[in-house]
Amino acid sequence: MCERESSALQPELTPKELWTELSRVAPEWIEAFTWQLCEAATRAEMTDRLGPLREFAHSWALFLSVQRHPERAVLLRALEEFVTGPTAGTKPGSEPVPVPEKESGSASETEVGEER
């Protein structure tokens, strides 16, 4: 694929271009996009830095790159659920991985790194 073709697939990292692509690919996210843009602009103004706006643009560009491929979006959601869900760290059909408690001086039944 030539450089010209690949750049056409990725919108520019501007709120206008990202919004346009979002309205085409995942219009149900427009409200969240608008709210996060306002939050990023407020943080940028308060800190006198562009970092919050850059972070906003990059995170939405990543979101859009996943949403353009629905099969990847489904897989990503499943992986996120696997990592953060109530059975985080388990394989289907296995027991949950013990998580060490954060209290000082205490340890879980199975120490980190110890085999069962």
C-alpha positions in Angstrom: 0.0 0.0 0.0 1.4 3.4 -0.9 1.7 6.2 1.6 -1.1 8.2 0.0 -3.6 5.3 0.4 -2.6 4.7 4.1 -3.1 8.3 5.0 -6.6 8.3 3.6 -7.5 5.5 6.0 -6.5 7.4 9.1 -8.2 10.8 9.8 -6.0 13.7 10.8 -5.6 14.2 14.5 -7.9 17.2 14.7 -11.2 17.3 16.6 -13.1 18.1 13.4 -11.7 15.2 11.4 -12.0 12.7 14.3 -15.6 13.8 14.9 -16.4 13.4 11.1 -14.9 9.9 11.2 -16.7 9.0 14.5 -20.1 10.1 13.1 -19.5 7.7 10.2 -18.1 4.7 12.1 -19.6 4.9 15.6 -22.2 7.7 15.9 -23.3 6.4 19.3 -20.0 7.7 20.8 -20.5 11.4 19.7 -21.7 12.5 23.1 -18.7 10.9 24.9 -16.4 12.4 22.3 -17.8 15.9 22.8 -17.7 15.6 26.6 -14.1 14.4 26.6 -13.1 17.1 24.1 -14.4 19.7 26.5 -12.6 18.1 29.4 -9.3 18.0 27.5 -9.7 21.6 26.4 -10.4 22.7 30.0 -7.3 20.8 31.3 -5.2 22.2 28.5 -6.3 25.7 29.4 -5.8 25.2 33.2 -2.3 23.7 32.7 -1.3 25.9 29.8 -0.2 22.7 28.0 -1.3 20.9 24.9 -0.8 17.5 26.3 -4.4 16.9 27.3 -5.5 17.7 23.7 -2.9 15.5 22.2 -3.8 12.6 24.5 -7.5 13.1 23.6 -6.8 13.0 19.9 -4.6 10.0 20.0 -7.0 8.0 22.2 -9.9 8.7 19.9 -7.8 7.9 16.8 -6.9 4.5 18.4 -10.6 4.0 19.2 -11.6 4.7 15.6 -8.9 2.5 14.2 -10.4 -0.4 16.2 -14.0 0.5 15.4 -13.3 0.5 11.6 -12.9 -3.3 11.9 -15.9 -4.7 13.9 -14.3 -8.1 14.3 -11.3 -6.5 16.0 -13.6 -4.4 18.2 -15.4 -7.6 19.4 -12.1 -9.3 20.1 -10.8 -6.2 21.9 -13.9 -6.0 24.1 -13.6 -9.7 24.9 -9.9 -9.3 25.9 -10.7 -6.3 28.0 -13.4 -8.2 29.8 -11.0 -11.1 30.3 -8.4 -8.8 31.9 -10.8 -6.7 34.0 -13.8 -8.9 34.6 -14.8 -10.8 37.7 -12.8 -13.8 36.6 -9.8 -11.7 35.5 -6.7 -13.8 34.8 -8.6 -17.1 34.4 -8.6 -19.3 31.4 -11.9 -20.9 30.5 -12.4 -24.0 32.7 -9.6 -23.1 35.2 -9.6 -21.8 38.7 -9.1 -18.0 39.3 -5.5 -16.9 39.7 -5.0 -15.8 43.4 -4.4 -12.1 43.8 -2.2 -11.0 46.7 -3.8 -8.6 49.2 -2.2 -5.2 49.5 -2.3 -5.1 53.3 1.2 -4.7 54.8 2.6 -7.9 56.2 -0.1 -10.2 54.9 0.0 -12.5 51.9 -2.6 -14.5 50.0 -2.9 -18.3 50.3 -0.6 -18.6 47.3 2.5 -16.4 47.2 3.2 -14.5 44.0 5.3 -16.7 41.7 4.7 -19.9 43.8 3.4 -23.0 42.0 0.3 -24.7 43.3 
